[in-house]
Amino acid sequence: MQLIEEFYRLFINREDCYAVQTSRGYVRVKKPLTRSVLEDHLEGRKTIGAYQLNPKDNTVKHLMFDLDPEKISDPRSVAEKIIYTCFEKPNGRSPRVSKHSLLLEASRYPDPSYHIWILFSVPFPAAAARWLGYRILEIAELNPAQIEVFPKQDELTEDRPFGNLVKLPLGFHRVEKKWSKFLDPETFEPLPNEVLMKISGISFSESDTRKILELASQKKTVQVKFDLPRNFKPLTNQEEEQAIRFLCKYWKPGYRNQLEISFLGWCIKRGISRDSAFRIIDEVTRRMEDEERSERLRLVDYHYRKRMNIPLKGSSGLFEVIKEIMRQDEGAQEDREKSEKAS
């Protein structure tokens, strides 16, 4: 089937493993990512996540912006800014992306949850792709704390041999029960899946690639705009238990990553020790049977090592997650009540 071949050409860069989405998150499958697996994805029998970085050379086939309506008040306007920045060439400061190199996806149509894919004609260094992603956001004057840029790593390491995965487009969201669709970048109306046939990908000369990698290696980190505590202290056993119960209450699929990041930001702002934060996340993931437990625990160490270079939302982020979960629960309750009345 030609669609599967085009899908494989554009999106699959690591073939030895993949992940399957469940109602509780993603589960890694240590088997080859074959055409039959992609067919299951496109037919909705499975929902597949692919690992972006090729372990042999740390290259990627695409750069992707993830615009989440739970984090952005107007995702469409943000998407339009990114697309405009990609298509136009402002004073030579950013590479011009052709319309045959960009795909706009509604990841759970018709919700305003967008993925913007920039495809490369040949595998491109992950470090250079990340630099391009953040440069595009900078030119578009968008806040990178609200937009996820994939790939999230410059290279794979012994401690992190897989890196982040991305949910492949044109699949069925197992949590939201909605399909992914490609959209027209100008009208935001659905396009047929065959639009993949028209995608060739952006290309760079070896000289340009070297220049981008040089710029990526010279990047400066952005300092957090508040004073962090100098001394970090542990919570009492009772305080840790209160935090565990609080997180367990809201530890739901689709919100866990944002909830953990906001909680860790709150801990760091309050001067709570890494050991306390680790024990809390360890116990929450154990009680909730979180299949991504090891990744959650690694995230604790990452945040405490890199706390000067990450956006720490803290209590405001926790409040945003809780509000969204409450809205979701209220909607589910209304649906149940309507169903009971109808029966």
C-alpha positions, 0 to 999 in steps of 0.5 A: 500500500503506497500510503503506508510506504509514504508514512514509513518514509516520512515518520519512521527513523527507528525500527527496532522498537515502538510504543503502543498507547493504552488508556493509561499511557504508552507501553514500549514494545521491543519488537520491530516497527513493521509495515503491518504495525503501521497498518494497524495504526492507520486502521485504528486497531492500535495507536503507535508512538515512534522514537524520533532519534536514530541510535546510530547517528542521532538524526531525526526525520522531522521537527514537531511542535505540539500545541496543547489546548490545556496549556495555550488559550488560543492554539489556532493563533499560535499555530498560524504564527508558527506556520507563517514564520516557517513559510516566510523568510524574515530578513534571512534569519530563519530557513524558509520551509516550503509547503511541501515540507510542512504538515498541520495535524489536528491530533484529536480532531476536531479539538484545537490540539495541533501538531506542526510537522516539518519534514526533512528530505534526509535524516537531519542531526537532532541537535540542529533540528532542536535549534531550528525549532526554538529559533522559529519560536523565537522569531514568532515571539512565542513562549517555548514554555507553553509549546513542546518541541520534538525532538527533546534530546540532542543525542541518546545516551546510556542513561536515556537510550530511547529519548522521547516518543511521538504519537504518529499522525492519522491514528486514533487517540485511545484516551480522547476517542478521536481521530487525527487528521491533517489540515489545510494550513490556511483554512484548517479544514481536513485534508485527505490522507493522500496529502502525504504523497506531496511531501518531499521534505526540506533539505540543507547543504552540508555547509548549512548543516554545519553552521546550524550545528555551530549555532546550536553548540553556542546556544545560551541558556535562559535563566529563570526569572526568580531567586531560587532557595539556597538551601533545600530541606526535606518534608516531614513524613506527614507532609510527604503523605499529604502530597502523595494523596493529593497527587494520586487524586489527580494522577490521570492519563493525559495529565500526569506529565504536566502534573509532575512537572508543575509539582516539581516546579513547586517543590523547587520554588519552595526549597523542598529537597530532591529526596523528598520529591523523589520519595513522593513521585516514587510512591505515587507511581507505585500506588497508581501502577504507572507503567512509565514509573522509571521515566517519572523518577528520572524526571525528578533528577533531571529537574533538580539538576537543570532547575536553572534552565527550565520553566517552573510553573509550580502552583499555577501549573498545578491549578491549571491541571486540576481545573482541566481534570475537574472540567473533564469530570463534570462533563463525564458526569453530565453524560452519565446523567443524560444517559440515565435519563434517556434509559 
